[in-house]
Amino acid sequence: MRNAVIIVAGGSGTRMGAALPKQFLQINGKAILIHTLEKFLAFDASVEIVLVMHPDHNAFWEKARQKTGFNYPVKIADGGETRFQSVKNGIAMLDGDFLVGVHDAVRPLVSPSVIQRVYDAAAISGSAIPCIPLKESARVLRDQNSFPLDRSAIRLVQTPQVFHASILRKSYETSYKEEFTDDASVVEYAGNRIELVQGDEFNLKITTPEDFEIASILLNPQKPHLH
């Protein structure tokens, strides 16, 4: 079965406080989005890539691509009002039988080994997502009080989330619901079991300036890679 990935790059970067959408901010002279795409090409040099982004960002994409000489063929889909609609638009660009990953553009630290692990699991089970344990203590707020959670029963969810194309297409035929926080929640709502796979603590989602600083250090080619 061929591999495909839908890269969701619809973020505006408002929490970064930057004029440029965060996926186009540069680390070591290269847009975050390009770093992310290169990780999937390291996993599979012939992976089918669908990039979902706001139409207004096409010029940012072209500039980022040309700056680094990135010329791998990429299909472009328009971002929607919600992440749900964006992914749905990305799915429409894929014909045929694939293992389809859905990945955040601003997770450039994902390792090819994690990608491989999730795709391998999805090939067998149909649906797989990477997760990591919660290290810190956690509490849930309820009314005016808070209560401790059993952190051993909590997992933090990452991407790529990988599915058989037939499962993903069928799942996204439903209408959008607020509880759809990621692709796994959509696929699970359609009646499918989700397999949890070991993720990676370095698979950081760049959301804040602090995240950007950490990613800049970890993506520095002069620094030793710890994963």
C-alpha atoms as a printed R data frame, in Angstrom:
    type eleno elety resid chain resno       x      y      z
1   ATOM     1    CA   MET     A     1   0.000  0.000  0.000
2   ATOM     2    CA   ARG     A     2   1.345  3.434 -0.926
3   ATOM     3    CA   ASN     A     3   1.972  6.104  1.679
4   ATOM     4    CA   ALA     A     4   0.437  9.568  1.661
5   ATOM     5    CA   VAL     A     5   0.417 12.452  4.091
6   ATOM     6    CA   ILE     A     6  -1.890 15.429  4.477
7   ATOM     7    CA   ILE     A     7   0.056 18.332  5.974
8   ATOM     8    CA   VAL     A     8  -2.304 20.737  7.714
9   ATOM     9    CA   ALA     A     9  -0.767 24.215  7.406
10  ATOM    10    CA   GLY     A    10  -3.685 26.500  8.072
11  ATOM    11    CA   GLY     A    11  -2.390 28.250 11.186
12  ATOM    12    CA   SER     A    12  -2.192 32.045 11.310
13  ATOM    13    CA   GLY     A    13   0.473 32.236 13.998
14  ATOM    14    CA   THR     A    14  -1.438 34.651 16.238
15  ATOM    15    CA   ARG     A    15  -0.122 33.042 19.443
16  ATOM    16    CA   MET     A    16   3.400 33.411 18.085
17  ATOM    17    CA   GLY     A    17   2.912 37.151 17.822
18  ATOM    18    CA   ALA     A    18   4.414 37.061 14.322
19  ATOM    19    CA   ALA     A    19   3.168 38.753 11.151
20  ATOM    20    CA   LEU     A    20   4.187 35.691  9.139
21  ATOM    21    CA   PRO     A    21   2.147 32.484  9.627
22  ATOM    22    CA   LYS     A    22   4.184 30.284 11.963
23  ATOM    23    CA   GLN     A    23   4.648 27.432  9.481
24  ATOM    24    CA   PHE     A    24   6.628 29.832  7.270
25  ATOM    25    CA   LEU     A    25   8.891 31.195  9.997
26  ATOM    26    CA   GLN     A    26  12.491 30.197  9.382
27  ATOM    27    CA   ILE     A    27  14.751 28.025 11.483
28  ATOM    28    CA   ASN     A    28  18.332 27.720 10.221
29  ATOM    29    CA   GLY     A    29  17.380 29.481  6.983
30  ATOM    30    CA   LYS     A    30  14.533 27.115  6.192
31  ATOM    31    CA   ALA     A    31  10.777 27.445  6.754
32  ATOM    32    CA   ILE     A    32   9.338 25.230  9.486
33  ATOM    33    CA   LEU     A    33   7.044 23.694  6.875
34  ATOM    34    CA   ILE     A    34  10.014 22.624  4.721
35  ATOM    35    CA   HIS     A    35  11.664 20.968  7.727
36  ATOM    36    CA   THR     A    36   8.429 19.030  8.279
37  ATOM    37    CA   LEU     A    37   8.098 17.933  4.665
38  ATOM    38    CA   GLU     A    38  11.697 16.713  4.619
39  ATOM    39    CA   LYS     A    39  11.002 14.412  7.566
40  ATOM    40    CA   PHE     A    40   8.323 12.601  5.558
41  ATOM    41    CA   LEU     A    41  10.571 12.338  2.524
42  ATOM    42    CA   ALA     A    42  13.246 10.810  4.766
43  ATOM    43    CA   PHE     A    43  10.630  8.234  5.779
44  ATOM    44    CA   ASP     A    44   9.448  7.537  2.212
45  ATOM    45    CA   ALA     A    45  11.125  9.201 -0.778
46  ATOM    46    CA   SER     A    46   7.993  8.637 -2.905
47  ATOM    47    CA   VAL     A    47   5.332  9.637 -0.374
48  ATOM    48    CA   GLU     A    48   2.272 11.405 -1.815
49  ATOM    49    CA   ILE     A    49   2.023 14.843 -0.186
50  ATOM    50    CA   VAL     A    50  -1.066 17.032  0.107
51  ATOM    51    CA   LEU     A    51  -0.493 20.470  1.608
52  ATOM    52    CA   VAL     A    52  -3.602 22.137  3.012
53  ATOM    53    CA   MET     A    53  -3.310 25.885  3.533
54  ATOM    54    CA   HIS     A    54  -5.178 29.148  3.232
55  ATOM    55    CA   PRO     A    55  -5.203 30.407 -0.389
56  ATOM    56    CA   ASP     A    56  -3.709 33.695  0.816
57  ATOM    57    CA   HIS     A    57  -0.581 31.787  1.881
58  ATOM    58    CA   ASN     A    58   0.354 30.501 -1.578
59  ATOM    59    CA   ALA     A    59   2.935 33.251 -2.037
60  ATOM    60    CA   PHE     A    60   4.542 32.368  1.315
61  ATOM    61    CA   TRP     A    61   4.747 28.744  0.183
62  ATOM    62    CA   GLU     A    62   6.341 29.608 -3.143
63  ATOM    63    CA   LYS     A    63   8.924 31.804 -1.467
64  ATOM    64    CA   ALA     A    64   9.781 29.117  1.108
65  ATOM    65    CA   ARG     A    65  10.017 26.443 -1.565
66  ATOM    66    CA   GLN     A    66  12.206 28.473 -3.898
67  ATOM    67    CA   LYS     A    67  14.528 29.621 -1.118
68  ATOM    68    CA   THR     A    68  15.524 26.042 -0.330
69  ATOM    69    CA   GLY     A    69  15.160 24.546 -3.813
70  ATOM    70    CA   PHE     A    70  12.374 22.259 -2.622
71  ATOM    71    CA   ASN     A    71  10.905 20.897 -5.852
72  ATOM    72    CA   TYR     A    72   9.190 17.678 -4.768
73  ATOM    73    CA   PRO     A    73   5.663 17.543 -6.295
74  ATOM    74    CA   VAL     A    74   3.046 18.596 -3.752
75  ATOM    75    CA   LYS     A    75  -0.717 18.775 -4.205
76  ATOM    76    CA   ILE     A    76  -2.303 21.914 -2.770
77  ATOM    77    CA   ALA     A    77  -5.745 21.957 -1.125
78  ATOM    78    CA   ASP     A    78  -7.530 24.984  0.310
79  ATOM    79    CA   GLY     A    79  -7.859 25.227  4.063
80  ATOM    80    CA   GLY     A    80 -11.382 25.323  5.489
81  ATOM    81    CA   GLU     A    81 -13.082 27.204  8.297
82  ATOM    82    CA   THR     A    82 -12.199 24.369 10.694
83  ATOM    83    CA   ARG     A    83  -9.434 21.780 10.861
84  ATOM    84    CA   PHE     A    84 -12.119 19.186 10.113
85  ATOM    85    CA   GLN     A    85 -12.956 20.881  6.814
86  ATOM    86    CA   SER     A    86  -9.284 21.381  5.974
87  ATOM    87    CA   VAL     A    87  -8.546 17.679  6.371
88  ATOM    88    CA   LYS     A    88 -11.668 16.819  4.397
89  ATOM    89    CA   ASN     A    89 -10.422 19.030  1.550
90  ATOM    90    CA   GLY     A    90  -7.075 17.252  1.719
91  ATOM    91    CA   ILE     A    91  -8.679 13.812  1.547
92  ATOM    92    CA   ALA     A    92 -10.486 14.859 -1.641
93  ATOM    93    CA   MET     A    93  -7.094 15.295 -3.334
94  ATOM    94    CA   LEU     A    94  -6.182 11.629 -2.882
95  ATOM    95    CA   ASP     A    95  -7.465  8.931 -5.220
96  ATOM    96    CA   GLY     A    96  -6.834  5.269 -4.648
97  ATOM    97    CA   ASP     A    97  -5.727  3.087 -1.785
98  ATOM    98    CA   PHE     A    98  -3.232  4.705  0.580
99  ATOM    99    CA   LEU     A    99  -2.067  4.692  4.129
100 ATOM   100    CA   VAL     A   100  -2.841  8.339  4.884
101 ATOM   101    CA   GLY     A   101  -1.132 10.281  7.636
102 ATOM   102    CA   VAL     A   102  -2.446 13.628  8.842
103 ATOM   103    CA   HIS     A   103   0.270 15.804 10.331
104 ATOM   104    CA   ASP     A   104   0.591 19.311 11.746
105 ATOM   105    CA   ALA     A   105   2.859 21.493  9.604
106 ATOM   106    CA   VAL     A   106   4.354 22.959 12.777
107 ATOM   107    CA   ARG     A   107   5.680 19.645 14.093
108 ATOM   108    CA   PRO     A   108   9.062 19.711 12.294
109 ATOM   109    CA   LEU     A   109  10.798 17.630 14.970
110 ATOM   110    CA   VAL     A   110   8.912 14.417 14.229
111 ATOM   111    CA   SER     A   111  11.451 11.676 13.574
112 ATOM   112    CA   PRO     A   112  11.297  9.285 10.607
113 ATOM   113    CA   SER     A   113  11.344  6.413 13.131
114 ATOM   114    CA   VAL     A   114   8.131  7.659 14.780
115 ATOM   115    CA   ILE     A   115   6.545  8.133 11.364
116 ATOM   116    CA   GLN     A   116   7.556  4.585 10.400
117 ATOM   117    CA   ARG     A   117   6.166  3.169 13.656
118 ATOM   118    CA   VAL     A   118   2.753  4.791 13.207
119 ATOM   119    CA   TYR     A   119   2.426  3.849  9.528
120 ATOM   120    CA   ASP     A   120   3.432  0.261 10.294
121 ATOM   121    CA   ALA     A   121   0.811  0.015 13.044
122 ATOM   122    CA   ALA     A   122  -1.912  1.544 10.850
123 ATOM   123    CA   ALA     A   123  -1.101 -0.902  8.046
124 ATOM   124    CA   ILE     A   124  -2.162 -3.706 10.388
125 ATOM   125    CA   SER     A   125  -4.912 -2.147 12.507
126 ATOM   126    CA   GLY     A   126  -6.317  0.443 10.107
127 ATOM   127    CA   SER     A   127  -5.898  3.396 12.482
128 ATOM   128    CA   ALA     A   128  -2.937  4.429 14.643
129 ATOM   129    CA   ILE     A   129  -1.798  7.560 16.465
130 ATOM   130    CA   PRO     A   130   1.392  8.449 18.389
131 ATOM   131    CA   CYS     A   131   1.068  9.258 22.090
132 ATOM   132    CA   ILE     A   132   3.335  9.955 25.039
133 ATOM   133    CA   PRO     A   133   2.688  9.536 28.773
134 ATOM   134    CA   LEU     A   134   1.971 12.506 30.983
135 ATOM   135    CA   LYS     A   135   4.986 13.140 33.237
136 ATOM   136    CA   GLU     A   136   3.591 15.898 35.419
137 ATOM   137    CA   SER     A   137   0.794 15.645 37.941
138 ATOM   138    CA   ALA     A   138  -2.524 16.880 36.577
139 ATOM   139    CA   ARG     A   139  -5.749 18.228 38.012
140 ATOM   140    CA   VAL     A   140  -9.177 18.723 36.469
141 ATOM   141    CA   LEU     A   141 -11.231 21.840 37.216
142 ATOM   142    CA   ARG     A   142 -14.847 21.355 38.213
143 ATOM   143    CA   ASP     A   143 -17.051 24.194 39.451
144 ATOM   144    CA   GLN     A   144 -14.918 26.061 41.991
145 ATOM   145    CA   ASN     A   145 -12.731 23.084 42.863
146 ATOM   146    CA   SER     A   146  -9.992 20.979 41.310
147 ATOM   147    CA   PHE     A   147  -9.339 17.259 41.557
148 ATOM   148    CA   PRO     A   148  -6.268 15.123 40.834
149 ATOM   149    CA   LEU     A   149  -6.185 12.892 37.755
150 ATOM   150    CA   ASP     A   150  -4.524  9.510 37.519
151 ATOM   151    CA   ARG     A   151  -1.730 10.475 35.147
152 ATOM   152    CA   SER     A   152  -0.947  6.822 34.391
153 ATOM   153    CA   ALA     A   153  -4.254  6.717 32.512
154 ATOM   154    CA   ILE     A   154  -3.533  9.863 30.473
155 ATOM   155    CA   ARG     A   155  -1.785 10.047 27.097
156 ATOM   156    CA   LEU     A   156  -0.823 13.180 25.164
157 ATOM   157    CA   VAL     A   157  -1.722 12.814 21.514
158 ATOM   158    CA   GLN     A   158   0.609 13.790 18.671
159 ATOM   159    CA   THR     A   159   0.692 13.522 14.887
160 ATOM   160    CA   PRO     A   160   0.998 12.003 12.324
161 ATOM   161    CA   GLN     A   161  -2.255 10.155 12.830
162 ATOM   162    CA   VAL     A   162  -2.401  7.431 10.197
163 ATOM   163    CA   PHE     A   163  -5.365  5.568  8.678
164 ATOM   164    CA   HIS     A   164  -6.336  3.386  5.764
165 ATOM   165    CA   ALA     A   165  -7.700  5.795  3.153
166 ATOM   166    CA   SER     A   166 -11.026  3.950  3.015
167 ATOM   167    CA   ILE     A   167 -11.503  4.387  6.786
168 ATOM   168    CA   LEU     A   168 -10.560  8.069  6.703
169 ATOM   169    CA   ARG     A   169 -12.812  8.863  3.732
170 ATOM   170    CA   LYS     A   170 -15.806  7.085  5.261
171 ATOM   171    CA   SER     A   171 -15.273  8.727  8.649
172 ATOM   172    CA   TYR     A   172 -15.173 12.225  7.157
173 ATOM   173    CA   GLU     A   173 -18.555 11.768  5.492
174 ATOM   174    CA   THR     A   174 -20.171 12.796  8.784
175 ATOM   175    CA   SER     A   175 -21.029 16.379  9.733
176 ATOM   176    CA   TYR     A   176 -18.647 18.469 11.829
177 ATOM   177    CA   LYS     A   177 -19.013 18.287 15.599
178 ATOM   178    CA   GLU     A   178 -17.248 20.381 18.234
179 ATOM   179    CA   GLU     A   179 -15.884 17.270 19.933
180 ATOM   180    CA   PHE     A   180 -13.801 16.515 16.816
181 ATOM   181    CA   THR     A   181 -10.492 17.759 18.212
182 ATOM   182    CA   ASP     A   182  -8.344 15.641 15.882
183 ATOM   183    CA   ASP     A   183  -8.628 12.996 13.174
184 ATOM   184    CA   ALA     A   184  -8.708 10.131 15.656
185 ATOM   185    CA   SER     A   185 -11.848 11.555 17.265
186 ATOM   186    CA   VAL     A   186 -13.548 11.657 13.848
187 ATOM   187    CA   VAL     A   187 -12.495  8.115 12.967
188 ATOM   188    CA   GLU     A   188 -13.484  6.813 16.411
189 ATOM   189    CA   TYR     A   189 -16.905  8.494 16.145
190 ATOM   190    CA   ALA     A   190 -17.440  6.473 12.957
191 ATOM   191    CA   GLY     A   191 -17.014  3.272 14.978
192 ATOM   192    CA   ASN     A   192 -13.334  2.472 14.450
193 ATOM   193    CA   ARG     A   193 -10.835  1.449 17.120
194 ATOM   194    CA   ILE     A   194  -7.728  3.651 17.473
195 ATOM   195    CA   GLU     A   195  -4.400  1.974 18.190
196 ATOM   196    CA   LEU     A   196  -2.009  3.962 20.388
197 ATOM   197    CA   VAL     A   197   1.660  3.905 19.370
198 ATOM   198    CA   GLN     A   198   4.675  5.230 21.278
199 ATOM   199    CA   GLY     A   199   5.371  8.812 20.219
200 ATOM   200    CA   ASP     A   200   8.352 11.025 20.986
201 ATOM   201    CA   GLU     A   201   8.726 13.832 23.522
202 ATOM   202    CA   PHE     A   202  10.749 15.781 20.936
203 ATOM   203    CA   ASN     A   203   7.764 15.802 18.557
204 ATOM   204    CA   LEU     A   204   6.894 19.323 19.647
205 ATOM   205    CA   LYS     A   205   4.067 21.348 18.153
206 ATOM   206    CA   ILE     A   206   5.320 24.904 17.670
207 ATOM   207    CA   THR     A   207   2.614 27.167 19.061
208 ATOM   208    CA   THR     A   208   4.325 29.790 21.221
209 ATOM   209    CA   PRO     A   209   7.583 31.773 21.015
210 ATOM   210    CA   GLU     A   210   8.994 29.427 23.665
211 ATOM   211    CA   ASP     A   211   8.246 26.416 21.437
212 ATOM   212    CA   PHE     A   212   9.993 28.183 18.569
213 ATOM   213    CA   GLU     A   213  13.130 28.719 20.649
214 ATOM   214    CA   ILE     A   214  13.242 25.056 21.682
215 ATOM   215    CA   ALA     A   215  12.740 23.881 18.089
216 ATOM   216    CA   SER     A   216  15.473 26.235 16.886
217 ATOM   217    CA   ILE     A   217  17.929 24.571 19.247
218 ATOM   218    CA   LEU     A   218  16.877 21.017 18.388
219 ATOM   219    CA   LEU     A   219  16.929 21.643 14.624
220 ATOM   220    CA   ASN     A   220  20.394 23.181 14.750
221 ATOM   221    CA   PRO     A   221  22.621 20.842 12.710
222 ATOM   222    CA   GLN     A   222  25.524 21.641 15.061
223 ATOM   223    CA   LYS     A   223  23.638 20.183 18.004
224 ATOM   224    CA   PRO     A   224  23.632 16.430 18.721
225 ATOM   225    CA   HIS     A   225  20.335 14.722 17.932
226 ATOM   226    CA   LEU     A   226  18.894 12.958 20.921
227 ATOM   227    CA   HIS     A   227  16.284 10.908 19.056
